[in-house]
Amino acid sequence: MLNTKMQALGDAPSPIRALFAYGAQRKKEIGSDKVFDFSIGNPSVAAPESIGREIVKLGQADPVAVHAYTQSAGDPGVLQTIAESFNRRFGTSYTNKNFYLVAGASGAISCTLRALLEPEDEVIAITPYFTEYRIWTEAHGGTLVEVPARSDNFEMDLDALEAAITAHTKVVIINSPNNPVGVVYSRQNEEGLADLLRRKSVEYGSPIFLLSDEPYRELVYGGREVPWVPDLYDDTIVCYSWSKCLSLPGERMGFVLVPDAVTQSRAVYSAVCGAGRSLGYICAPSLFQKVIAKCVDEQTDITAYERNRKLLCEILDEFGYEYIEPQGAFYLWVKALEPDAEAFSEQAKKHELLLVPSNGFGVEGWVRLGYCVSEDTIRNSCDAFGALKADYGK
């Protein structure tokens, strides 16, 4: 009577969302100031003021025009404005025919995988990876192949990737700045990947597509470079979102970019459009299409994230925790104090610390802390981190 696989997904939400829901309940029970919720990547920095002004302005315009359907891929004028913004930033020559607007990076990735995957195709993800990659890959008939990142710096292990690529490999997904680790892949690391994929594409006689998942592109610290991946590898499809860079996660605005350099780019773009149609991802919210068109070059002030990162690292240093210092995004990847990350996360909950266990990201023994929270939450969590460390006699 039901699709039991979908029912199982509904009954077992992602560990991130489950912990977030638990935190919301605990805040009602004991007060939000007593719960140290590092579970979800929900930006704590306000969207640029221009966003609010544009919403107000559009609210006073002709409501029929403002809220009308656009074309399925998005309003052509909005798409051209987005294309010109990226052309200014990266010296490219994209047009509105390269972009497909969709519900956030999640919708973009889902549409892209739906467009590309055929039976027996494999998708490679570098562990640890965003929880839903497996869900989307399998939903569209593919098989997810996990390849561990380097253990010393969590960049891509090119030797391990080469060993994992087969004649069935259709897509490699990269995410930089990275969720959950916060690492930013170096240009050298990405150039090495590009060389590998070119070589393997020739060997197997068909292109291996590189899907670059980029919702955190603008959230980078210390001036670190985030290479524009299509410049390095022709068969790159970019999945982007304004959720993090403009603090608009709930508005679900993102795009798929299919550059002309992609093999059979027009056919791939058509397949993305067809995937959007088959999944019901057509005509992204028209109000926010117009908002994005006016505010596409705006940037969120990440000073607060930089302060939070520094403060949280200082607290962890005080108690001797091991972690990877983040170069981008707003996550801290912390070594659990026991091999079982889920058990460690449960122990942390006894001190009202909500830390996402690494199991859902494809690895054991770590937890993810989202520091896109108030500075007070971090300051007030200090004693809880100390008490958690004491639980393990360390």
ChimeraX attribute file (.defattr): number of C-alpha atoms within 10 A of each C-alpha:
attribute: neighborCount
match mode: 1-to-1
recipient: residues
	/A:1	3
	/A:2	6
	/A:3	7
	/A:4	9
	/A:5	10
	/A:6	11
	/A:7	10
	/A:8	10
	/A:9	11
	/A:10	10
	/A:11	9
	/A:12	11
	/A:13	11
	/A:14	14
	/A:15	19
	/A:16	20
	/A:17	14
	/A:18	15
	/A:19	22
	/A:20	20
	/A:21	14
	/A:22	15
	/A:23	22
	/A:24	15
	/A:25	13
	/A:26	16
	/A:27	17
	/A:28	10
	/A:29	11
	/A:30	11
	/A:31	11
	/A:32	15
	/A:33	12
	/A:34	16
	/A:35	23
	/A:36	25
	/A:37	29
	/A:38	25
	/A:39	28
	/A:40	23
	/A:41	21
	/A:42	18
	/A:43	21
	/A:44	15
	/A:45	19
	/A:46	12
	/A:47	19
	/A:48	17
	/A:49	11
	/A:50	13
	/A:51	21
	/A:52	12
	/A:53	12
	/A:54	18
	/A:55	14
	/A:56	11
	/A:57	11
	/A:58	18
	/A:59	13
	/A:60	10
	/A:61	10
	/A:62	9
	/A:63	11
	/A:64	8
	/A:65	12
	/A:66	17
	/A:67	15
	/A:68	12
	/A:69	16
	/A:70	18
	/A:71	12
	/A:72	18
	/A:73	23
	/A:74	23
	/A:75	21
	/A:76	17
	/A:77	13
	/A:78	21
	/A:79	24
	/A:80	19
	/A:81	19
	/A:82	23
	/A:83	21
	/A:84	19
	/A:85	17
	/A:86	17
	/A:87	14
	/A:88	11
	/A:89	11
	/A:90	13
	/A:91	11
	/A:92	15
	/A:93	13
	/A:94	20
	/A:95	18
	/A:96	19
	/A:97	17
	/A:98	19
	/A:99	26
	/A:100	29
	/A:101	30
	/A:102	30
	/A:103	22
	/A:104	24
	/A:105	24
	/A:106	22
	/A:107	24
	/A:108	28
	/A:109	29
	/A:110	26
	/A:111	29
	/A:112	28
	/A:113	26
	/A:114	23
	/A:115	21
	/A:116	17
	/A:117	20
	/A:118	14
	/A:119	10
	/A:120	12
	/A:121	19
	/A:122	23
	/A:123	26
	/A:124	23
	/A:125	24
	/A:126	24
	/A:127	19
	/A:128	23
	/A:129	25
	/A:130	18
	/A:131	18
	/A:132	15
	/A:133	20
	/A:134	20
	/A:135	13
	/A:136	21
	/A:137	23
	/A:138	16
	/A:139	15
	/A:140	19
	/A:141	16
	/A:142	25
	/A:143	20
	/A:144	20
	/A:145	18
	/A:146	18
	/A:147	22
	/A:148	19
	/A:149	19
	/A:150	15
	/A:151	9
	/A:152	7
	/A:153	14
	/A:154	19
	/A:155	20
	/A:156	22
	/A:157	18
	/A:158	17
	/A:159	11
	/A:160	14
	/A:161	20
	/A:162	15
	/A:163	9
	/A:164	13
	/A:165	23
	/A:166	14
	/A:167	15
	/A:168	17
	/A:169	25
	/A:170	23
	/A:171	28
	/A:172	22
	/A:173	18
	/A:174	21
	/A:175	23
	/A:176	25
	/A:177	26
	/A:178	27
	/A:179	27
	/A:180	26
	/A:181	32
	/A:182	26
	/A:183	24
	/A:184	27
	/A:185	23
	/A:186	16
	/A:187	15
	/A:188	10
	/A:189	14
	/A:190	21
	/A:191	16
	/A:192	15
	/A:193	22
	/A:194	21
	/A:195	13
	/A:196	16
	/A:197	23
	/A:198	17
	/A:199	15
	/A:200	19
	/A:201	19
	/A:202	11
	/A:203	12
	/A:204	14
	/A:205	10
	/A:206	15
	/A:207	21
	/A:208	24
	/A:209	23
	/A:210	25
	/A:211	24
	/A:212	22
	/A:213	25
	/A:214	21
	/A:215	25
	/A:216	23
	/A:217	23
	/A:218	18
	/A:219	21
	/A:220	23
	/A:221	17
	/A:222	8
	/A:223	8
	/A:224	12
	/A:225	14
	/A:226	18
	/A:227	18
	/A:228	15
	/A:229	21
	/A:230	22
	/A:231	15
	/A:232	16
	/A:233	20
	/A:234	18
	/A:235	26
	/A:236	25
	/A:237	27
	/A:238	26
	/A:239	29
	/A:240	25
	/A:241	28
	/A:242	23
	/A:243	22
	/A:244	23
	/A:245	23
	/A:246	23
	/A:247	20
	/A:248	20
	/A:249	16
	/A:250	10
	/A:251	15
	/A:252	18
	/A:253	24
	/A:254	27
	/A:255	28
	/A:256	30
	/A:257	25
	/A:258	26
	/A:259	24
	/A:260	18
	/A:261	15
	/A:262	20
	/A:263	17
	/A:264	11
	/A:265	16
	/A:266	16
	/A:267	12
	/A:268	19
	/A:269	24
	/A:270	14
	/A:271	18
	/A:272	27
	/A:273	23
	/A:274	17
	/A:275	21
	/A:276	26
	/A:277	15
	/A:278	13
	/A:279	13
	/A:280	12
	/A:281	21
	/A:282	22
	/A:283	21
	/A:284	25
	/A:285	19
	/A:286	19
	/A:287	19
	/A:288	20
	/A:289	23
	/A:290	19
	/A:291	19
	/A:292	22
	/A:293	17
	/A:294	16
	/A:295	16
	/A:296	19
	/A:297	14
	/A:298	15
	/A:299	14
	/A:300	16
	/A:301	16
	/A:302	18
	/A:303	11
	/A:304	16
	/A:305	25
	/A:306	18
	/A:307	13
	/A:308	23
	/A:309	24
	/A:310	13
	/A:311	17
	/A:312	19
	/A:313	18
	/A:314	13
	/A:315	18
	/A:316	17
	/A:317	12
	/A:318	12
	/A:319	17
	/A:320	12
	/A:321	17
	/A:322	15
	/A:323	18
	/A:324	17
	/A:325	17
	/A:326	22
	/A:327	24
	/A:328	29
	/A:329	30
	/A:330	29
	/A:331	28
	/A:332	26
	/A:333	22
	/A:334	21
	/A:335	19
	/A:336	24
	/A:337	21
	/A:338	13
	/A:339	12
	/A:340	15
	/A:341	23
	/A:342	22
	/A:343	15
	/A:344	22
	/A:345	22
	/A:346	16
	/A:347	17
	/A:348	20
	/A:349	20
	/A:350	12
	/A:351	18
	/A:352	20
	/A:353	23
	/A:354	27
	/A:355	29
	/A:356	31
	/A:357	27
	/A:358	26
	/A:359	17
	/A:360	19
	/A:361	24
	/A:362	17
	/A:363	16
	/A:364	18
	/A:365	18
	/A:366	27
	/A:367	29
	/A:368	27
	/A:369	23
	/A:370	26
	/A:371	29
	/A:372	25
	/A:373	22
	/A:374	15
	/A:375	17
	/A:376	11
	/A:377	18
	/A:378	19
	/A:379	14
	/A:380	14
	/A:381	20
	/A:382	18
	/A:383	13
	/A:384	18
	/A:385	20
	/A:386	18
	/A:387	15
	/A:388	20
	/A:389	18
	/A:390	11
	/A:391	12
	/A:392	11
	/A:393	8
	/A:394	11
